[in-house]
Structure formats: C-alpha cells, structure tokens
C-alpha cells in the first residue's frame, strides 16, 4: 500500500505545484502586459516606483515559464527573492499612494508623481494596489510550492 | 502534453486580449481626440500665434512645439519642406508647449526675437545647437544666450525683453489650449483642425496632402 501511494502522492504534489507556478506565471504575465499597456498604449508615463516594480515582475514572467516546461520546482529559489523585493517596493508605493507616508519622503521628482490620479484605473482600481495583490499572491503560492517540494523530499 | 497546451492557450489568449484592448483603446482615443478638437476649435489658433506662409492658404498646419524637444528639431526641416512643396497652399501656425524645464525662457527668447523679425532665424539656431544648451533634458538658456548673436539679433534687447510677463501669458495660454486640444506631446500637429492621429513624417505628409486635395 505504502509503496504504491507514495509515488502517486508525489505525482499529485507535482501536478499541484505545476498549477501553482502556472498561476504565478499568469499573474506575472498579466502584470507585464498590463503595465506595458498603460505605458505604451495609453501613454501613461511610469513613475519611478513603478519602474522598480517592473524590474522585479518582468523576469518572473520568463523564469516561471522556464520552470513550468518541464516542471522544475527549483524555480522557486530564483523567483522568490525577486517577488519579495518587488513586494517591498509595492508596499512602499501603496503606503505613499494612500498618504500613509508623508510626501517629502517620496523619491518621485520628474515625470508622473507616484500619487498621481492617473494611477487609478476606471475610477476605482489603483495600480499600486493591483501590484500589491499580484506580488502577495505570487509569494504566497511560491511558498506553497516550496513546502510541497520539501515534503516530497522527506 | 496537456500542460504544454495550457501554456500555449494562455499565451495566445493573452496576446489576443492585449491586441484587442490596444485596438479598442486606440479607436476610442481617436474619437475622443477628434471630439476635443471640434469642441475647442477656437483653441487651435490665437491672435498672438506666430504664422508662416501664405495667410490665405486654405490648409493650415498648427504645430505645438517645445524648443528643447529633440523630435521637434528633427521635424522642423520636414515641416518647412512641406510648406515649400505646396507653395502658397499650406501655411503654418506655431504654438508653444515648453514641457522641458527651463524651456519657457527659450520661448521668451523666441518671442523677443520675433519683435526684431528674427523668430525663424533664432528657432533654427536653437534647433541646430540644441545638444549644446540642453543638459539632461533641462534647457540652459544662459548657454544659448551666448550663441544667439549668430542669428543676427540685438542680444541686449533680447535679454531685456525675454522675461516680459506678456510672453509668460502667451505660454500659459498656449499650454491651456494644448490641454483642451489633447496635445500632450511635442511636436503635436493639427491640419485644418484634424489631429495627426498616428505620429510620423509620412502620416503628416498624407494628412496635409489629403487636405490640399480637398480644398484645391
């Protein structure tokens, strides 16, 4: 019994891992294409903090895809640091956007202010909040993949 | 295999969604832009605006410029050529959108030179020497003031008149009009009130030619 269920359990875990990484990749892709849509199609100028978040989300769209084909849960080791650093910028940006950090601390000088109204999509969706949600979900799911991979090894 | 299909389908769907959204956005934006210009047609040309070419021409190009803008400098010979090609049938109106820091002073010099009948000489000298007096996208009016005598102007008078509050009012009016018309980049072109929806030499030429054919 044990001999039969163990490889099956491992297969199931791998299938779950694949799906989790796949979702992370989808989020990273949507964030990448979405941010390019804002700047290249809608002509919004990315503020300074948006650039830093882009720096950490764009590579995820590529390395997570590589980790999917064939499945390599080791991709989490490379993806997590990027996502966590990206999250730090996003948290800072969100705090700034909602005025929880005083304005004189903000590093935005030229171009668009990181608190600009153009950051709000369709009147209710602030871009910093979307970015925050994306990084939080990606990090949560990647940690889950890491736990599954570690459980599989033991 | 199934997983490969998942990824391919996802990639395909995302690409389609991106292109569809871009097309949707662009057509909407084009319509909004045309509506803006129709609603604010009085904002296109003001009495204070500098004009070139035959005043009776039936085709008018309105160009919003920033003296510190590199693309404006690149476009200038082309616009001049367009006027020459259609001798007498096309004229030009120049409006100011000095977005670059320090560029309002450059406009001050242009308007001061205009009083000496040297607007175009100074504008062309500005464009030709642009890389000398722009540093990191900031205009350095003092550097250009040292070059301006090459345009054959009375430099002392330029220095005296370039800070005239009346010039600052012209800039404010032009910036306000630019905003009304949706001109948020330089150069921005309107030909007989039609915005240049897709930017480029050929597109501008095509727009001018279609207007010339319509009116002559």
Interface residues (C-beta under 8 A of the other chain):
Chain A: X18 X22 X26 X29 X30 X33 X37 X41 X42 X43 X65 X68 X69 X71 X110
Chain B: X3 X4 X6 X7 X10 X11 X14 X17 X18 X21 X22 X25 X26 X137 X184 X185
